[in-house]
Amino acid sequence: MQRNIKSNSPHAPVVLVGMMGVGKSTVGRRLAARMGLSFVDADEEIEKAAGMTIAEMFERYGEAHFRDGERRVISRLLDGAPKVIATGGGAFMQDDTRALILEQAIAIWLDADIDILVDRVSRREGRPLLKDRDPREVLMQLAAVRNPVYAQAPIHVKSAAAPHEAAVDKIMEALNQCR
């Protein structure tokens, strides 16, 4: 069931959180289009602000420096205007960033099984946390630590090995139930 609910668009930003490879950016773009809102990829905004890739930031300055910049960019994006924002996998793990998102946005945990994540991350290079490491092992370790934190998001949507539109449908249904 696909319908455009522009008139029911949220009054706050919708922020997608979850593991790398879950499809936050792809689903976010489609969700924004369905809702008639703009879409912003926080990772792309961080790279623009820094003038370098995330991988370069991790390599040159370390994760702590990157996370500080990430928090500042997400804070700027949470300007109150309705939009859909996709965050990096670690953004919601940072206490200050998570507090901003939970206070100023509608947080949605987009979740998927490890097998799906492994398949999806293998399609794209440039993920600093996977550099020279076994993706399945890293993702399992990250999920063990991160999933309890992601669970603080008030909406939890499970993504399956299906077209991304299926995840968009689930998010739309969850948002409609929250109204």
Accessible surface in RSA format (square Angstrom, percent):
REM  Atomic radii and reference values for relative SASA: ProtOr
REM  Chains: A
REM  Algorithm: Lee & Richards
REM  Probe-radius: 1.40
REM  Slices: 20
REM RES _ NUM      All-atoms   Total-Side   Main-Chain    Non-polar    All polar
REM                ABS   REL    ABS   REL    ABS   REL    ABS   REL    ABS   REL
RES MET A   1   184.49  95.5 123.99  82.1  60.50 144.0 102.36  87.0  82.12 108.8
RES GLN A   2   123.06  68.8  89.10  65.1  33.96  80.8  26.52  56.4  96.54  73.2
RES ARG A   3   112.86  47.4 103.72  52.9   9.14  21.8  56.21  76.8  56.65  34.3
RES ASN A   4    86.50  59.6  55.21  53.4  31.29  75.3  30.63  73.7  55.87  54.0
RES ILE A   5     4.45   2.5   1.95   1.5   2.50   6.0   4.45   3.2   0.00   0.0
RES LYS A   6   123.25  60.1 110.65  67.9  12.60  30.0  55.70  50.1  67.55  72.0
RES SER A   7   112.27  94.9  69.13  92.3  43.13  99.4  59.27 126.2  53.00  74.2
RES ASN A   8    63.46  43.8  57.58  55.6   5.89  14.2   5.87  14.1  57.59  55.7
RES SER A   9    22.29  18.8  14.52  19.4   7.78  17.9  12.73  27.1   9.57  13.4
RES PRO A  10     5.40   3.9   0.57   0.5   4.83  17.6   4.07   3.4   1.33   8.3
RES HIS A  11   172.07  94.0 151.82 105.5  20.25  51.8 103.96 107.1  68.11  79.3
RES ALA A  12    29.50  27.1  28.89  44.6   0.61   1.4  29.25  41.2   0.25   0.7
RES PRO A  13     0.17   0.1   0.17   0.2   0.00   0.0   0.17   0.1   0.00   0.0
RES VAL A  14     0.00   0.0   0.00   0.0   0.00   0.0   0.00   0.0   0.00   0.0
RES VAL A  15     0.00   0.0   0.00   0.0   0.00   0.0   0.00   0.0   0.00   0.0
RES LEU A  16     0.00   0.0   0.00   0.0   0.00   0.0   0.00   0.0   0.00   0.0
RES VAL A  17     0.37   0.2   0.37   0.3   0.00   0.0   0.37   0.3   0.00   0.0
RES GLY A  18     0.26   0.3   0.00   N/A   0.26   0.3   0.00   0.0   0.26   0.6
RES MET A  19     4.86   2.5   4.52   3.0   0.34   0.8   4.52   3.8   0.34   0.4
RES MET A  20    17.73   9.2  15.74  10.4   1.99   4.7  17.41  14.8   0.32   0.4
RES GLY A  21    10.12  12.5   0.00   N/A  10.12  12.5   5.15  14.1   4.97  11.1
RES VAL A  22     0.31   0.2   0.31   0.3   0.00   0.0   0.31   0.3   0.00   0.0
RES GLY A  23    14.22  17.5   0.00   N/A  14.22  17.5  12.37  33.9   1.85   4.1
RES LYS A  24    16.42   8.0  13.75   8.4   2.67   6.4   6.83   6.1   9.59  10.2
RES SER A  25    33.41  28.2  31.20  41.6   2.21   5.1  16.91  36.0  16.51  23.1
RES THR A  26    50.51  35.9  49.09  49.8   1.42   3.4  18.40  24.7  32.12  48.6
RES VAL A  27     0.00   0.0   0.00   0.0   0.00   0.0   0.00   0.0   0.00   0.0
RES GLY A  28     0.00   0.0   0.00   N/A   0.00   0.0   0.00   0.0   0.00   0.0
RES ARG A  29   107.88  45.3 101.39  51.7   6.49  15.5  51.01  69.7  56.87  34.5
RES ARG A  30    96.15  40.4  89.89  45.8   6.26  14.9  20.49  28.0  75.66  45.9
RES LEU A  31     0.00   0.0   0.00   0.0   0.00   0.0   0.00   0.0   0.00   0.0
RES ALA A  32     2.30   2.1   2.30   3.6   0.00   0.0   2.30   3.2   0.00   0.0
RES ALA A  33    73.86  67.9  50.70  78.2  23.16  52.7  61.04  86.0  12.81  33.9
RES ARG A  34    27.75  11.7  18.95   9.7   8.81  21.0  19.23  26.3   8.52   5.2
RES MET A  35     0.42   0.2   0.00   0.0   0.42   1.0   0.00   0.0   0.42   0.6
RES GLY A  36    42.59  52.5   0.00   N/A  42.59  52.5  12.19  33.4  30.41  68.1
RES LEU A  37    33.00  18.4  15.65  11.2  17.35  43.6  20.95  14.7  12.05  32.4
RES SER A  38    68.70  58.1  53.89  71.9  14.81  34.1  51.11 108.8  17.59  24.6
RES PHE A  39    45.59  22.8  19.67  12.2  25.92  67.5  19.67  11.9  25.92  74.2
RES VAL A  40    23.63  15.6  20.78  18.8   2.85   6.9  23.63  20.5   0.00   0.0
RES ASP A  41    15.02  10.5  11.54  11.5   3.47   8.2   0.09   0.2  14.93  14.9
RES ALA A  42     0.25   0.2   0.25   0.4   0.00   0.0   0.25   0.4   0.00   0.0
RES ASP A  43    38.28  26.8  38.18  38.0   0.10   0.2  12.25  28.8  26.03  26.0
RES GLU A  44    78.42  45.0  76.42  57.8   2.00   4.8  28.60  55.3  49.82  40.7
RES GLU A  45    33.12  19.0  32.64  24.7   0.48   1.1   1.41   2.7  31.71  25.9
RES ILE A  46     4.50   2.6   4.13   3.1   0.37   0.9   4.17   3.0   0.33   0.9
RES GLU A  47    57.60  33.1  54.90  41.5   2.69   6.4  11.31  21.9  46.29  37.8
RES LYS A  48   148.37  72.4 119.25  73.2  29.12  69.3  88.98  80.1  59.38  63.3
RES ALA A  49    73.42  67.5  29.52  45.6  43.90  99.9  42.06  59.2  31.36  83.1
RES ALA A  50    44.24  40.7  15.31  23.6  28.93  65.8  26.90  37.9  17.34  45.9
RES GLY A  51    68.30  84.2   0.00   N/A  68.30  84.2  36.12  99.1  32.18  72.1
RES MET A  52    33.08  17.1  22.20  14.7  10.88  25.9  31.87  27.1   1.21   1.6
RES THR A  53    63.34  45.1  63.20  64.1   0.14   0.3  60.61  81.4   2.74   4.1
RES ILE A  54    20.84  11.9  20.64  15.4   0.19   0.5  20.64  14.9   0.19   0.5
RES ALA A  55    39.24  36.1  34.35  53.0   4.89  11.1  35.06  49.4   4.18  11.1
RES GLU A  56    71.72  41.2  68.84  52.1   2.88   6.9  24.80  48.0  46.92  38.3
RES MET A  57     7.61   3.9   7.61   5.0   0.00   0.0   1.23   1.0   6.38   8.5
RES PHE A  58    34.89  17.5  24.94  15.4   9.95  25.9  25.17  15.3   9.72  27.8
RES GLU A  59   137.17  78.7 103.07  78.0  34.10  81.2  44.30  85.7  92.87  75.8
RES ARG A  60   152.07  63.9 116.54  59.4  35.53  84.6  40.49  55.3 111.58  67.6
RES TYR A  61   114.49  53.5  86.01  48.9  28.47  74.1  61.47  46.2  53.02  65.4
RES GLY A  62    28.20  34.8   0.00   N/A  28.20  34.8  26.59  73.0   1.61   3.6
RES GLU A  63    68.97  39.6  61.95  46.9   7.01  16.7  21.35  41.3  47.62  38.9
RES ALA A  64    86.77  79.8  69.10 106.6  17.68  40.2  76.94 108.3   9.83  26.1
RES HIS A  65    95.59  52.2  86.19  59.9   9.40  24.0  52.18  53.8  43.41  50.5
RES PHE A  66     6.49   3.2   4.97   3.1   1.52   4.0   6.32   3.8   0.18   0.5
RES ARG A  67    21.19   8.9  19.67  10.0   1.53   3.6  12.59  17.2   8.60   5.2
RES ASP A  68    60.26  42.2  53.98  53.7   6.28  14.9  23.33  54.9  36.93  36.8
RES GLY A  69    14.52  17.9   0.00   N/A  14.52  17.9  14.31  39.3   0.21   0.5
RES GLU A  70     0.47   0.3   0.47   0.4   0.00   0.0   0.07   0.1   0.40   0.3
RES ARG A  71    68.61  28.8  68.61  35.0   0.00   0.0  11.20  15.3  57.40  34.8
RES ARG A  72   129.08  54.2 121.39  61.9   7.69  18.3  55.92  76.4  73.16  44.3
RES VAL A  73    10.88   7.2  10.02   9.1   0.85   2.1  10.88   9.4   0.00   0.0
RES ILE A  74     0.04   0.0   0.04   0.0   0.00   0.0   0.04   0.0   0.00   0.0
RES SER A  75    45.78  38.7  36.66  48.9   9.12  21.0   6.59  14.0  39.19  54.9
RES ARG A  76   130.68  54.9 111.99  57.1  18.70  44.5  78.92 107.9  51.76  31.4
RES LEU A  77    12.92   7.2  11.23   8.0   1.69   4.2  12.92   9.1   0.00   0.0
RES LEU A  78     8.77   4.9   0.01   0.0   8.76  22.0   0.10   0.1   8.67  23.3
RES ASP A  79    97.68  68.4  58.07  57.8  39.61  93.7  37.08  87.3  60.60  60.4
RES GLY A  80    42.90  52.9   0.00   N/A  42.90  52.9  32.05  88.0  10.85  24.3
RES ALA A  81    45.19  41.5  38.84  59.9   6.35  14.4  43.99  62.0   1.19   3.2
RES PRO A  82    54.76  39.9  44.36  40.4  10.40  37.8  44.36  36.6  10.40  64.7
RES LYS A  83    17.51   8.5  17.51  10.7   0.00   0.0  17.15  15.4   0.35   0.4
RES VAL A  84     0.00   0.0   0.00   0.0   0.00   0.0   0.00   0.0   0.00   0.0
RES ILE A  85     0.00   0.0   0.00   0.0   0.00   0.0   0.00   0.0   0.00   0.0
RES ALA A  86     1.57   1.4   1.15   1.8   0.42   0.9   1.15   1.6   0.42   1.1
RES THR A  87     4.47   3.2   0.02   0.0   4.45  10.6   1.35   1.8   3.12   4.7
RES GLY A  88    10.40  12.8   0.00   N/A  10.40  12.8   9.45  25.9   0.96   2.1
RES GLY A  89    11.58  14.3   0.00   N/A  11.58  14.3   2.05   5.6   9.53  21.3
RES GLY A  90     3.46   4.3   0.00   N/A   3.46   4.3   0.58   1.6   2.88   6.5
RES ALA A  91     0.00   0.0   0.00   0.0   0.00   0.0   0.00   0.0   0.00   0.0
RES PHE A  92     0.42   0.2   0.42   0.3   0.00   0.0   0.42   0.3   0.00   0.0
RES MET A  93    39.80  20.6  24.52  16.2  15.28  36.4  24.52  20.8  15.28  20.2
RES GLN A  94    58.70  32.8  56.63  41.4   2.06   4.9  11.54  24.6  47.16  35.8
RES ASP A  95   101.19  70.9  91.08  90.7  10.11  23.9  31.95  75.2  69.25  69.1
RES ASP A  96    94.11  65.9  88.45  88.0   5.66  13.4  18.46  43.5  75.65  75.4
RES THR A  97     0.05   0.0   0.05   0.1   0.00   0.0   0.00   0.0   0.05   0.1
RES ARG A  98    30.87  13.0  30.87  15.7   0.00   0.0   0.23   0.3  30.64  18.6
RES ALA A  99    58.42  53.7  49.18  75.9   9.23  21.0  55.70  78.4   2.72   7.2
RES LEU A 100    37.94  21.1  36.01  25.8   1.93   4.9  37.60  26.4   0.34   0.9
RES ILE A 101     0.00   0.0   0.00   0.0   0.00   0.0   0.00   0.0   0.00   0.0
RES LEU A 102    67.11  37.4  43.37  31.0  23.75  59.7  44.06  30.9  23.05  62.0
RES GLU A 103   145.21  83.4 108.31  81.9  36.90  87.9  44.38  85.8 100.83  82.3
RES GLN A 104    64.33  36.0  51.60  37.7  12.73  30.3  27.82  59.2  36.52  27.7
RES ALA A 105    15.66  14.4   0.00   0.0  15.66  35.6   0.64   0.9  15.02  39.8
RES ILE A 106    44.89  25.5  42.69  31.8   2.21   5.3  44.89  32.3   0.00   0.0
RES ALA A 107     0.43   0.4   0.05   0.1   0.37   0.8   0.05   0.1   0.37   1.0
RES ILE A 108     0.00   0.0   0.00   0.0   0.00   0.0   0.00   0.0   0.00   0.0
RES TRP A 109    16.94   6.8  16.94   8.2   0.00   0.0  16.66   8.9   0.28   0.5
RES LEU A 110     0.05   0.0   0.00   0.0   0.05   0.1   0.00   0.0   0.05   0.1
RES ASP A 111    13.03   9.1  11.37  11.3   1.66   3.9   1.66   3.9  11.37  11.3
RES ALA A 112     7.11   6.5   0.00   0.0   7.11  16.2   0.00   0.0   7.11  18.8
RES ASP A 113    77.64  54.4  73.39  73.0   4.25  10.0  21.42  50.4  56.22  56.1
RES ILE A 114    38.97  22.2  35.84  26.7   3.13   7.6  35.84  25.8   3.13   8.5
RES ASP A 115    92.47  64.8  84.96  84.6   7.51  17.8  29.11  68.5  63.36  63.2
RES ILE A 116    28.30  16.1  24.95  18.6   3.35   8.1  28.30  20.4   0.00   0.0
RES LEU A 117     2.24   1.2   2.24   1.6   0.00   0.0   2.24   1.6   0.00   0.0
RES VAL A 118    28.84  19.0  28.84  26.1   0.00   0.0  28.84  25.1   0.00   0.0
RES ASP A 119    72.74  51.0  67.31  67.0   5.44  12.9  23.86  56.2  48.88  48.8
RES ARG A 120    27.96  11.7  23.11  11.8   4.85  11.6  12.13  16.6  15.83   9.6
RES VAL A 121     4.63   3.0   0.34   0.3   4.28  10.3   0.34   0.3   4.28  11.6
RES SER A 122    83.39  70.5  44.06  58.8  39.34  90.6  40.96  87.2  42.43  59.4
RES ARG A 123   170.15  71.4 130.20  66.4  39.95  95.1  65.85  90.0 104.30  63.2
RES ARG A 124   143.55  60.3 131.84  67.2  11.71  27.9  57.67  78.8  85.88  52.1
RES GLU A 125   162.85  93.5 146.24 110.6  16.61  39.6  66.29 128.2  96.56  78.8
RES GLY A 126    51.40  63.4   0.00   N/A  51.40  63.4  31.67  86.9  19.73  44.2
RES ARG A 127    39.89  16.7  31.33  16.0   8.56  20.4   9.23  12.6  30.67  18.6
RES PRO A 128    39.16  28.5  19.52  17.8  19.64  71.4  24.75  20.4  14.41  89.6
RES LEU A 129    40.19  22.4  37.33  26.7   2.86   7.2  39.75  27.9   0.44   1.2
RES LEU A 130    20.29  11.3  14.36  10.3   5.93  14.9  14.50  10.2   5.79  15.6
RES LYS A 131   128.58  62.7 111.89  68.7  16.69  39.7  85.42  76.9  43.16  46.0
RES ASP A 132   138.83  97.2  91.61  91.2  47.22 111.7  44.72 105.3  94.11  93.9
RES ARG A 133   122.35  51.4 100.78  51.4  21.56  51.3  45.81  62.6  76.54  46.4
RES ASP A 134    78.68  55.1  66.61  66.3  12.06  28.5  30.32  71.4  48.36  48.2
RES PRO A 135    42.74  31.2  42.74  39.0   0.00   0.0  42.74  35.3   0.00   0.0
RES ARG A 136    99.29  41.7  98.91  50.4   0.38   0.9  41.99  57.4  57.30  34.7
RES GLU A 137    94.86  54.5  90.21  68.3   4.65  11.1  26.58  51.4  68.28  55.7
RES VAL A 138     3.69   2.4   3.69   3.3   0.00   0.0   3.69   3.2   0.00   0.0
RES LEU A 139     0.00   0.0   0.00   0.0   0.00   0.0   0.00   0.0   0.00   0.0
RES MET A 140   106.26  55.0  98.45  65.2   7.81  18.6  86.78  73.8  19.48  25.8
RES GLN A 141    90.78  50.8  84.02  61.4   6.77  16.1  44.42  94.5  46.37  35.2
RES LEU A 142    32.16  17.9  31.65  22.6   0.51   1.3  32.16  22.6   0.00   0.0
RES ALA A 143    12.23  11.2  11.09  17.1   1.14   2.6  11.41  16.1   0.82   2.2
RES ALA A 144    75.65  69.6  47.08  72.6  28.58  65.0  60.26  84.9  15.40  40.8
RES VAL A 145   100.27  66.0  90.48  81.9   9.79  23.6  95.25  82.8   5.02  13.6
RES ARG A 146    14.05   5.9  14.05   7.2   0.00   0.0   0.70   1.0  13.35   8.1
RES ASN A 147    42.59  29.4  41.77  40.4   0.82   2.0  13.29  32.0  29.30  28.3
RES PRO A 148    88.41  64.4  69.96  63.8  18.44  67.0  78.22  64.6  10.19  63.3
RES VAL A 149    28.00  18.4  28.00  25.4   0.00   0.0  28.00  24.3   0.00   0.0
RES TYR A 150     0.18   0.1   0.18   0.1   0.00   0.0   0.18   0.1   0.00   0.0
RES ALA A 151    58.63  53.9  35.51  54.8  23.12  52.6  37.45  52.7  21.18  56.1
RES GLN A 152    90.93  50.8  68.75  50.2  22.18  52.8  34.12  72.6  56.81  43.1
RES ALA A 153     6.86   6.3   0.00   0.0   6.86  15.6   0.00   0.0   6.86  18.2
RES PRO A 154    99.95  72.8  58.36  53.2  41.59 151.2  69.37  57.3  30.58 190.1
RES ILE A 155    10.15   5.8   7.33   5.5   2.81   6.8  10.15   7.3   0.00   0.0
RES HIS A 156    98.41  53.8  68.82  47.8  29.58  75.7  47.36  48.8  51.05  59.4
RES VAL A 157     6.82   4.5   3.79   3.4   3.03   7.3   6.82   5.9   0.00   0.0
RES LYS A 158    90.93  44.4  86.32  53.0   4.61  11.0  62.30  56.1  28.62  30.5
RES SER A 159     4.69   4.0   2.71   3.6   1.98   4.6   0.60   1.3   4.09   5.7
RES ALA A 160    48.86  44.9  41.94  64.7   6.91  15.7  43.15  60.8   5.71  15.1
RES ALA A 161    89.73  82.5  52.01  80.3  37.72  85.8  59.26  83.5  30.47  80.7
RES ALA A 162    42.95  39.5  24.31  37.5  18.65  42.4  32.70  46.0  10.25  27.2
RES PRO A 163   103.74  75.6  89.16  81.3  14.58  53.0 101.38  83.7   2.36  14.7
RES HIS A 164    39.72  21.7  37.64  26.2   2.08   5.3  17.27  17.8  22.45  26.1
RES GLU A 165    53.20  30.5  53.20  40.3   0.00   0.0  32.84  63.5  20.37  16.6
RES ALA A 166    37.98  34.9  31.78  49.0   6.20  14.1  35.77  50.4   2.21   5.9
RES ALA A 167     4.15   3.8   2.12   3.3   2.03   4.6   2.73   3.8   1.42   3.8
RES VAL A 168     0.00   0.0   0.00   0.0   0.00   0.0   0.00   0.0   0.00   0.0
RES ASP A 169    46.36  32.5  40.88  40.7   5.48  12.9  22.24  52.3  24.12  24.1
RES LYS A 170    88.00  42.9  82.98  50.9   5.01  11.9  63.18  56.9  24.82  26.4
RES ILE A 171     0.00   0.0   0.00   0.0   0.00   0.0   0.00   0.0   0.00   0.0
RES MET A 172    10.55   5.5  10.55   7.0   0.00   0.0  10.55   9.0   0.00   0.0
RES GLU A 173   107.66  61.8 102.16  77.3   5.49  13.1  33.38  64.6  74.28  60.6
RES ALA A 174    19.41  17.8  16.19  25.0   3.22   7.3  18.73  26.4   0.68   1.8
RES LEU A 175     3.03   1.7   2.15   1.5   0.89   2.2   2.15   1.5   0.89   2.4
RES ASN A 176    44.89  31.0  30.51  29.5  14.38  34.6  21.21  51.0  23.69  22.9
RES GLN A 177   137.14  76.7 102.45  74.9  34.70  82.6  44.60  94.9  92.54  70.2
RES CYS A 178    86.02  65.1  48.13  53.7  37.89  89.0  27.95  70.8  58.06  62.6
RES ARG A 179   127.27  53.4  60.46  30.8  66.81 159.1  80.41 109.9  46.86  28.4
END  Absolute sums over single chains surface
CHAIN  1 A     8803.1       6872.1       1931.1       4635.3       4167.8
END  Absolute sums over all chains
TOTAL          8803.1       6872.1       1931.1       4635.3       4167.8
